[in-house]
Amino acid sequence: MTQSGAPTRVHRAAIQQARDFAAGRIGRREFLTRATALGLSATAVHALGGLAAPVAAQERRPGGTLRIQMGVRPVRDPRTADWPEIANFTRGWLEYLVEYTCEGTLRGMLLESWEVDEDATTYVLHLRPGVTWTNGDAFDAQDVLRMFGYWCDRSVAGNSMAGRLASLVDPETGQLRDGAVEEVDPLTVRVTLPAPDVTIMAGLADYPAAVVHASHDPETMLDSPVGTGPYLPESFAPHASAVLVRNTAHDWWGAGVEGWEEPTLERIEFIDLGTDPASWIAAIKADTVDMLHENLGGFIEEADELGWERSEVVTGATVVLRGNQTAQVDGGTPYADLRVRQALQMAVDNAVCLELGYGDRGTVAHNHHVAPIHPDYAEVGPTPFNPEKASALMVEAGLEDFRHELVTLDDGFTRRTGAAAAALLTDAGIAVTHRVLPGSAFWSEWTSFPLSITEWNHRPLGVQILALAYRSGEPWNESGYANPEFDALLARAMSIADAEARREVMADMERMLQRDAVIVQPYWRALYRHFRPGVVGAEMHPTFEIHPYGLGFAAG
C-alpha cells in the first residue's frame, strides 16, 4: 500500500488500529498518526476509521506581510536543532520528507508515498517527481541516500537524528549501516532495518529532520541558502528578528499539487518579544503583530477579549524536573543516588505544580513521560506524594544539609512551575535555591545542569519520547539515565507494530522510570495560539510547527 491514493492492501496493523479506535482504546489523533505512518493516505485513513474527510483549506488572497511573535533562536545545523522555533524559520526553504499535520496525520512532502511491509522492517520510499533545489539541481534518490548518512552520523555532537534512526546506525561505526538504504531507481529508495521499527516515518517528520542540499554548510546556510521550499531568508538577528521572503525565482513543487496550498505571502517576519506574555499582548494592542507563536496563562483570556482568534490543542507537551545522574556537584554526584531522586519525586505534588505553574490548563502526569493521548500509553497510576518520607530519604542519603539549585528558564510557566516545586521541596525540609536564567543562558547548557526543569514537546508516539530522552547515551538524555534493562525493553517496544501489544511493554518501562525516580513530570500541557481574524493557516500545531507555505490572509 502507499501513502497517496487508495491502497490495494491495508496493513494489518492499521486494521487493528481502526478496531482500537472504534473501541475507544486510542484517540482520533493517535489513530490518524499511526495509520498514516504505515503508508495509508489521509483520505484512506479517514475512510478506514469512519471519519469525515479532512476540511479543505480556506482560500487566501495573494500578497501581504505576516508578522509573527516568536523567539528567534540561533540557527544551527538542522540535525542538531534543539528547539522548534529554529525550524519554523528554516522551514521556509528547508523541507522534510514527511510532514506531521495539525490533524495528526503524516503525509508525504518530498516523498509522494511510501510502503511498509508487514513486519515494519522494509520501507519503500517514493520521491515526489519534479522537485528541484533552489539552485536548479533535481532532487532525487541520491539526495535521500545522502540524508540518511547525514542523519545517522553519531560523531556529530548534538545530532539527535541518530537517536531517532537508531535502528539504522551501525553500533560499531556510529554510521549508517552498510546496505541499509539503497537506490531502487532515481525516484525510489528502499530502507531495510535489522529489526522492526514503527517510529521511522514519525521520526522523519520531527523538526531536526530537515533535508539539506549536498553543498550544505552550517556556517554559511543563511548566506547561501539552498533548499526546496518557496521562501528564502532575507535577514536574521538572534533574539531579535528574522525575515523570510517569497522566492519568485524558484518554481515550488507544491504549486498546483492536490492537497497543497500555493504560497501567497510575500514576506513573513518573526519578531522576538522576549518571554513575558505581557509584551505579546502589548504588541497586539499596538498592532505590531498578526499572530502569536504561543499564548500562556491569564493572557489567553486577555487575547480573547481583544477579539483575536484562539486555537488550542491537547498534546503530549510537558515539563520535566530531573536530576542529572552524571553531574558533579561539590565533588559528588548527588542525583546518582536513588534515594535523593525518590525524595524529589515524593516531595513534589504534581497537581499543585499544574495549578500554580500552568493555571490548571492541562492534566496531572505520573512521572514517566508517556501521555494518555499516546497510542502506546499504559495506565500504571501515580507515584506517592509523601513529603515526610522524602525528608527521611535525604537524611538516609547523608544529604540533609545539602542545598539543591533548581534551574529554570525565565519564560513564565517553567519559572512558575519551578517556584511551585521549590516551595514544595522547602515544605518537605529539603533546602533548595531557585535559579532563573534567560533563554540564551539556559538553552546553551540545558542538558548539563545538575537539577533543572525543561520543556519537552509533543511527539506522536510514546516510544519516540522514551528513545530521545531516556535511552542510554542519547544527546537529549538530560537525566543521564543509563539502564540496559530499560534500553532492551525500549528496543522491543519499538519493534511491535500493534499498539495494544506494545502497551504491555510500555507499562514495564513506565513503572521502571517511576521506580528509578528518573524524573518529576508534573503535568501535560494544553497549547494555545492566538491570531488576528482573517489570518489563515495559523492554527496551533501539536508540536508548535509553523508551515510558511500555508500561511496567508483570507480572501474577500
C-alpha positions in Angstrom: 0.0 0.0 0.0 1.1 3.6 -0.5 0.6 6.9 1.3 -1.1 8.5 -1.6 -4.3 7.3 -3.4 -6.3 4.2 -2.4 -4.1 1.4 -1.2 -4.5 -2.1 -2.8 -3.8 -3.7 0.5 -4.3 -2.2 4.0 -1.6 -3.0 6.5 -2.9 -5.4 9.2 -1.6 -3.2 11.9 -3.7 -0.3 10.5 -6.8 -2.5 10.6 -6.1 -3.3 14.3 -5.6 0.4 15.0 -9.0 1.1 13.4 -10.5 -1.5 15.7 -8.7 0.1 18.7 -10.1 3.5 17.7 -13.6 2.1 17.3 -13.4 0.5 20.8 -12.1 3.7 22.4 -8.7 2.3 23.2 -6.9 5.0 21.2 -7.9 8.6 20.3 -8.6 10.1 16.9 -5.2 11.9 16.6 -3.3 8.8 17.6 -5.2 6.6 15.2 -4.5 9.0 12.3 -0.8 9.2 13.1 -0.3 5.5 13.5 -2.2 4.5 10.4 -0.7 7.1 8.1 2.8 6.2 9.3 2.1 2.7 7.9 1.6 4.2 4.4 -2.1 5.0 4.2 -3.2 8.3 2.8 -5.2 10.7 4.9 -8.3 10.0 2.8 -7.9 6.3 3.2 -7.4 6.5 6.9 -10.4 8.7 7.4 -12.5 6.1 5.5 -11.0 3.2 7.5 -11.9 4.9 10.8 -15.3 6.1 9.6 -14.3 9.7 9.9 -15.4 12.7 7.9 -12.9 13.7 5.2 -10.4 16.5 6.0 -11.7 20.0 5.7 -10.4 21.9 2.6 -8.0 24.8 3.2 -9.5 28.3 3.4 -9.0 30.4 0.3 -6.3 33.1 0.6 -5.7 36.4 -1.2 -2.3 36.9 -2.8 0.4 39.1 -1.3 0.9 40.6 2.1 3.3 40.6 5.1 2.6 38.4 8.1 4.2 39.4 11.5 4.6 36.5 14.0 5.6 36.9 17.6 8.2 34.1 18.2 11.5 33.6 20.0 14.3 33.9 17.4 16.9 31.3 18.4 20.3 31.0 16.8 20.2 28.8 13.6 22.4 25.7 13.6 22.9 22.5 11.6 19.3 21.2 11.4 20.1 17.7 12.7 21.4 19.4 15.9 18.5 21.8 16.3 17.0 21.6 19.8 14.1 23.9 19.6 11.2 24.1 17.2 11.5 27.9 16.7 14.7 27.2 14.8 12.9 25.0 12.3 9.9 27.4 12.0 12.3 29.9 10.4 14.4 27.4 8.3 11.2 25.6 7.2 10.8 28.5 4.7 13.5 26.9 2.4 14.4 23.6 4.1 11.7 21.0 3.8 11.0 17.4 5.0 10.5 14.0 3.5 7.4 13.7 5.7 5.1 16.3 7.4 3.2 16.0 10.6 -0.1 17.9 10.2 -2.2 19.7 12.7 -4.8 17.0 12.5 -2.2 14.3 13.5 -1.7 12.6 10.1 1.7 12.0 8.5 1.8 13.0 4.8 4.5 12.8 2.2 6.2 16.1 1.5 9.3 15.5 -0.5 8.1 11.9 -0.6 5.0 11.3 -2.7 4.2 8.0 -0.9 5.7 5.1 0.9 5.1 1.4 1.6 5.8 -0.6 4.7 6.0 -4.4 4.9 4.0 -6.4 7.4 7.0 -6.6 9.8 7.9 -2.9 9.6 11.5 -3.9 8.5 11.3 -2.7 4.9 10.2 0.8 3.9 10.0 1.7 0.2 10.1 5.5 -0.3 8.7 7.0 -3.4 10.1 10.5 -4.1 7.9 13.2 -5.4 8.7 13.8 -9.1 9.6 17.2 -10.4 11.1 18.6 -7.2 14.1 20.8 -7.7 16.5 22.6 -5.4 16.6 26.4 -5.5 19.9 26.2 -7.4 18.3 24.2 -10.2 19.5 20.7 -9.2 17.0 17.9 -9.3 16.0 16.3 -6.0 16.5 12.5 -6.4 17.3 9.2 -4.7 20.9 10.2 -4.2 19.8 13.1 -2.1 17.8 10.8 0.1 20.7 8.3 0.5 23.0 11.2 1.4 20.5 12.4 4.0 20.3 9.1 5.8 24.1 9.1 6.1 23.9 12.7 7.4 21.3 11.9 9.9 22.9 8.7 11.2 26.3 10.1 11.9 26.8 9.7 15.7 30.1 11.5 15.6 28.3 14.9 15.2 27.8 16.4 18.7 24.2 17.0 19.4 22.9 15.1 16.4 19.6 13.8 17.8 18.5 12.3 14.5 20.9 9.5 15.1 18.7 8.5 18.0 15.5 8.8 16.0 17.0 6.5 13.4 19.0 4.3 15.8 17.9 1.1 14.1 19.8 2.2 11.0 23.0 3.1 12.9 25.8 0.6 13.0 26.8 0.3 16.7 30.4 -0.4 15.8 31.0 2.6 13.5 28.3 5.0 14.6 27.4 5.5 11.0 24.6 4.4 8.7 24.6 0.6 8.3 26.1 -0.7 5.1 23.3 -1.6 2.7 20.6 -0.3 4.9 19.5 2.3 2.4 19.7 1.7 -1.3 18.5 3.3 -4.5 16.0 1.3 -6.5 15.7 4.0 -9.2 16.1 7.7 -9.3 12.8 8.3 -7.6 12.6 5.2 -5.3 14.6 4.3 -2.2 14.5 1.1 -0.1 15.2 1.2 3.6 15.9 -2.2 5.2 16.1 -2.5 9.0 17.8 -5.2 11.0 14.7 -5.3 13.3 11.2 -3.8 13.1 10.9 -0.1 13.9 7.5 1.6 13.9 8.9 5.1 14.6 10.8 5.7 11.4 8.3 7.8 9.5 7.3 9.8 12.5 11.0 10.5 13.2 11.4 11.8 9.7 8.7 14.4 10.4 10.4 15.8 13.5 11.9 19.2 13.2 15.6 18.2 13.2 14.9 16.1 10.1 15.1 19.0 7.6 16.5 17.9 4.2 19.6 19.8 3.2 21.5 20.1 -0.2 24.8 18.4 -0.8 26.5 21.8 -0.6 25.1 22.4 2.9 27.4 24.2 5.3 26.0 25.1 8.8 28.3 28.2 8.8 27.0 29.6 5.6 23.5 28.2 5.4 22.0 31.7 5.8 24.3 33.5 3.4 24.0 30.8 0.7 20.6 29.1 1.3 19.8 26.2 -0.9 16.6 24.3 -0.3 13.4 23.0 -1.9 11.0 25.4 -0.2 9.2 28.5 -1.5 10.9 31.1 0.7 14.4 32.4 1.4 15.9 34.1 4.4 16.3 37.9 4.0 17.6 38.8 7.4 18.3 37.1 10.7 19.2 38.6 14.1 19.1 36.1 17.0 16.8 37.1 19.9 15.5 40.0 17.8 14.0 39.2 14.4 14.1 37.0 11.3 12.5 37.6 7.9 11.5 35.2 5.1 10.7 36.5 1.6 9.0 34.7 -1.3 11.5 33.1 -3.7 9.9 34.2 -7.0 12.8 32.7 -9.0 12.0 29.2 -7.8 9.1 27.0 -9.1 8.0 25.4 -6.0 6.8 21.8 -6.4 3.7 22.2 -4.3 2.1 24.8 -6.6 -0.8 23.1 -8.3 -0.3 19.8 -6.5 -3.6 18.4 -5.0 -3.7 18.9 -1.2 -1.0 21.6 -1.1 -1.6 25.3 -1.0 0.4 27.6 -3.2 2.2 30.2 -1.0 0.6 33.6 -1.1 2.6 35.8 1.4 5.3 38.0 0.0 7.0 38.3 3.4 7.0 36.6 6.8 8.5 38.5 9.8 9.4 36.7 13.1 9.6 39.2 15.9 11.2 38.2 19.2 9.4 40.0 22.1 11.0 38.1 24.9 9.5 35.6 27.3 7.0 37.8 29.1 3.5 37.3 27.7 2.5 40.8 28.7 4.8 42.1 26.0 2.9 39.9 23.5 -0.4 41.3 24.5 1.1 44.8 24.3 2.1 44.1 20.7 -1.4 43.0 19.8 -2.7 46.3 21.2 -0.1 48.3 19.4 -0.9 46.4 16.1 2.7 45.3 15.6 2.0 41.5 15.3 -0.6 39.4 13.5 0.0 36.1 15.2 1.4 34.6 18.4 3.6 31.6 18.4 2.0 30.6 21.7 -0.1 32.2 24.4 0.0 31.4 28.1 -1.9 31.7 31.4 -4.2 34.6 32.0 -3.1 36.2 28.8 -5.2 33.7 26.9 -8.4 35.3 28.1 -7.0 38.8 27.5 -6.3 38.0 23.9 -9.8 36.5 23.6 -11.2 39.8 24.9 -9.2 41.7 22.3 -11.1 39.8 19.6 -8.3 37.6 18.4 -9.0 34.0 17.2 -8.0 31.3 19.7 -6.6 27.9 18.6 -5.9 25.2 21.2 -4.9 21.6 21.1 -4.4 18.8 23.7 -0.9 17.3 23.4 1.9 15.4 25.0 3.8 18.6 25.6 5.1 18.8 29.2 7.8 20.0 31.6 10.2 17.7 33.3 12.1 18.2 36.6 15.2 16.0 36.6 18.4 15.5 38.5 21.3 14.7 36.1 22.7 11.5 37.5 26.2 12.2 36.0 26.5 15.8 37.1 29.2 16.7 39.6 28.3 19.0 42.5 31.0 19.8 45.0 32.9 16.7 44.1 30.0 14.3 44.3 27.1 13.1 42.2 24.1 13.6 44.4 21.5 12.7 41.8 23.2 9.3 41.1 21.7 8.3 44.5 18.3 6.7 44.0 17.2 7.9 47.5 17.8 11.6 46.5 15.8 11.2 43.3 13.0 9.4 45.2 13.0 12.3 47.7 12.5 14.8 45.0 9.7 12.8 43.5 7.9 12.2 46.8 8.2 15.9 47.9 6.5 17.4 44.8 2.8 17.4 44.4 2.1 17.3 40.7 -1.4 18.7 41.0 -0.1 21.7 42.8 2.5 22.3 40.1 -0.2 22.1 37.4 -2.3 24.7 39.3 0.4 27.1 40.2 2.7 26.6 37.2 0.2 26.3 34.4 -3.2 27.5 35.7 -4.7 24.1 35.6 -4.7 24.2 31.8 -3.7 20.5 31.4 -3.8 17.2 33.2 -1.7 15.8 36.0 1.1 13.5 34.9 2.5 10.4 36.6 6.3 10.8 36.4 7.0 8.6 33.4 6.7 10.8 30.3 4.2 8.8 28.3 0.9 10.7 27.7 -2.6 9.4 27.9 -3.0 10.6 24.3 -0.2 8.3 23.1 -1.5 5.1 21.4 1.0 3.0 23.5 0.2 4.6 26.8 -0.4 2.2 29.7 -2.2 3.3 32.9 0.1 2.4 35.8 -1.1 5.0 38.3 0.8 7.8 40.1 3.8 7.7 42.3 3.2 8.5 46.0 3.3 12.1 47.4 5.0 11.7 50.8 7.0 14.7 52.0 7.8 13.1 55.3 9.3 10.1 53.6 11.1 12.5 51.2 12.8 14.2 54.1 13.8 10.9 55.7 15.3 9.7 52.5 17.6 12.8 52.3 18.8 12.1 55.8 19.4 8.4 54.9 21.4 9.6 51.9 23.5 11.8 54.2 22.5 14.9 52.4 20.1 16.5 54.8 22.2 19.7 54.8 22.7 19.7 51.0 21.2 22.7 49.2 19.8 21.9 45.7 20.0 24.5 43.0 16.9 24.2 40.7 17.5 26.0 37.4 14.6 27.1 35.2 14.1 29.2 32.1 12.6 32.7 32.6 9.6 32.0 30.4 6.6 32.2 32.6 5.2 28.7 33.1 8.5 26.8 33.6 9.6 29.5 36.1 6.3 29.3 37.9 6.4 25.5 37.9 10.0 25.8 39.3 8.8 28.2 42.0 6.0 25.8 43.0 8.3 22.8 43.1 10.9 24.7 45.1 8.2 25.7 47.7 7.1 22.1 47.9 10.6 20.9 48.5 11.1 23.5 51.1 7.9 22.4 52.9 9.4 18.9 53.0 12.5 20.2 54.7 14.7 19.9 51.6 16.8 23.0 51.1 16.7 24.5 47.6 17.6 27.7 45.7 15.6 28.5 42.6 17.8 30.0 39.9 16.1 31.6 36.9 18.1 32.1 33.6 17.3 34.0 30.4 16.8 31.8 27.3 20.3 32.3 25.8 22.0 31.1 29.0 19.6 28.3 29.7 19.5 26.7 26.3 23.2 26.7 25.8 23.6 24.4 28.8 20.2 22.7 29.2 21.5 19.1 29.1 24.2 19.7 31.7 22.5 21.4 34.7 22.6 19.2 37.8 19.0 19.9 38.6 16.6 21.8 36.3 13.2 21.9 34.7 13.0 21.5 30.9 10.1 22.0 28.5 9.5 19.0 26.2 7.4 19.0 23.0 4.8 16.5 21.9 5.8 13.5 19.8 3.2 11.3 18.0 4.4 8.1 19.8 5.4 7.4 23.4 8.3 5.3 22.3 9.7 8.3 20.4 9.9 10.3 23.6 11.5 7.5 25.6 14.1 6.9 22.9 15.0 10.6 22.7 15.1 11.4 26.4 15.9 8.2 28.4 17.8 5.7 26.2 21.5 5.4 27.3 23.9 7.9 25.6 21.4 9.9 23.6 22.3 13.6 23.1 19.0 14.7 24.6 19.2 12.4 27.6 19.5 15.2 30.1 18.9 13.0 33.2 22.0 10.9 32.5 19.8 7.8 32.9 21.6 4.6 31.7 19.8 1.3 32.3 20.5 -1.6 29.9 17.2 -3.3 31.0 15.2 -0.2 30.0 17.1 0.0 26.7 16.3 -3.6 25.9 12.6 -3.1 26.7 12.6 0.1 24.5 14.1 -1.8 21.6 11.4 -4.5 22.0 8.6 -1.9 22.2 9.8 -0.1 19.0 9.7 -3.4 17.1 6.0 -4.1 17.9 3.6 -2.6 15.3 0.4 -3.4 17.2 -0.2 -0.6 19.8 -2.1 -3.0 22.2 0.7 -5.5 22.3 3.2 -2.6 22.7 1.3 -1.2 25.6 2.3 -4.2 27.8 6.0 -3.5 27.3 5.3 0.2 27.8 3.8 -0.5 31.2 7.0 -2.1 32.3 9.1 0.9 31.1 6.7 3.4 32.7 7.0 1.6 36.0 10.8 1.4 35.6 11.1 5.1 35.2 8.9 5.6 38.2 10.8 3.0 40.3 14.1 4.6 39.3 12.7 8.1 40.1 14.3 9.4 36.9 12.0 12.5 36.7 9.4 14.5 38.3 7.0 15.2 35.5 4.1 17.2 36.9 1.6 17.8 34.0 0.6 17.5 30.4 0.0 20.9 28.7 -2.9 22.1 26.6 -1.4 24.5 24.0 -2.8 27.8 22.9 -2.2 30.2 20.0 -3.9 33.5 19.0 -4.0 35.2 15.7 -5.8 38.2 14.1 -9.1 37.4 12.5 -8.6 36.8 8.8 -5.2 35.1 9.2 -5.2 31.6 7.5 -3.1 28.6 8.3 -2.2 29.8 11.8 -3.8 27.0 13.9 -1.9 25.7 16.8 0.2 22.7 15.9 0.7 19.9 18.4 4.5 20.4 18.1 4.5 24.2 17.6 5.2 23.9 13.9 4.5 26.8 11.6 4.3 26.0 7.9 5.1 29.1 5.8 3.6 27.8 2.6 0.2 27.6 4.2 0.1 31.0 5.9 -1.8 33.9 4.4 -4.8 36.3 4.7 -8.3 35.2 3.9 -9.7 36.2 0.5 -12.6 38.6 0.4 
